[in-house]
Amino acid sequence: MNSFQLKIIALLLMTFDHIGYMLGGIIEIPFWFHLIGRLAAPIFIFMCANGYRYTHDKIAYMKRLYFWAAFMNVGNYIANTYFEHPNGAMIVNSIFSTMFFIVYYLYSLETISKGRENPKQVIKGILLLIIPILLSGVVLGLMAMPQTLEIPHFNIIFLVITTIIPTPMLAEGSYIWIILGVGFYYCLQNKKALIIFYTIVSGVFFISAVTGGATVANLFMINNQWFMIAALPFLLFYNNQKGRSMKYLFYVYYPLHVYVLLAIAHLLA
């Protein structure tokens, strides 16, 4: 199974999930739309790590993800502010920001690794690792201050800051997805390590889910992210081949389908 085929599968699974999220409560949606959607993000993250491995220009790859993350950050703000979902659902989708930080941290770790005999390079890499964490602390600290919300046009200011300077804490999936992506990268050439690592991450989600109750409703309808384990066969069948080259299809489809589903929700409400 090549890269293109895996991405198409992830797109389809993601679309089912987002149909459930955007149209649920407006029309009847089967619960399995959400369940199979749990496979989408891990597959995309796996392909992001793989993309970093094969790209000829890692900085350009990072810049591209940064641009699309910024685009969706602004697009989501416009959608939530001026085209509010009929049921009040918030659009927070932006896997691009998660992918940006996966590539960013891989680049930082690579900088440290390549600069073992160059202290300046090591310091540069360490700073690259630390800066986003510090910025996340600053942003979350500001959000926690009641007086911050009283600042005129705070929403616009916050949008501008988080668009120009993205923070990993606010990325989709936060640090858990970023760690998953970094871990994938270091397991790409070792399927045994990939199985162990991915099973552990899925197991963490399962243990977390069980604490909410070992019921069918909880495990399969509410806290069902553990079901991502079902994506493992797709990852193992990846053959390291690129397949068809239609990379911008995926960049365009992701925001487009979210906003189209929002429009459909308004039409059906």
Disulfide bonds with the S-S distance in Angstrom:
none
